[in-house]
Amino acid sequence: FENLDEIKEIPGIDVIFVGPLDLSASVGRITDTASREVQDIMREVPERLKGSGIMAGTTLTDVGDIQEKIDWGYRYINVGSPLAYGVKVLQGHLDVLREYRS
């Protein structure tokens, strides 16, 4: 993050990807992707990239988080993984079935 201004000057870069989980570890808040430090940096990256021709990218699964990051200027977004969505669906099915047997 500290070198973002230098990195964005390198020719041929189309996207700078900000991984919230990696970022949380880098700022000493391991897995706390909602921490102020992580969110402040995530908000600042697209601002610093404006006018450079480089898109800000990230990966998220929560629809509300995705909408927020779009509003912040993120344009390249990985919206989750098949494993994460599969686990969520499976958990929902198990919850329904457990309640059904009660």
C-alpha angles and dihedrals in degrees: 000000000000090000097045094113091053094043094052089058092063109106118243100030111133102169135024108203120210112198108201094205093049090045092052089056092047092056093045096254098109111201092353095116091161093059118124091243093055095043094047091054092044090052092048099049097071090045091054091047095053112124094012097098089237120121123222112233135189144159124242140154104196113089093215091053090048092052091048093051091048087054089050091055105267110148104169109060131169101208098206137291135278089246094053093047092044091053090049093051092045091050090052092051092048091049091052093047094047090051091047092057093048 
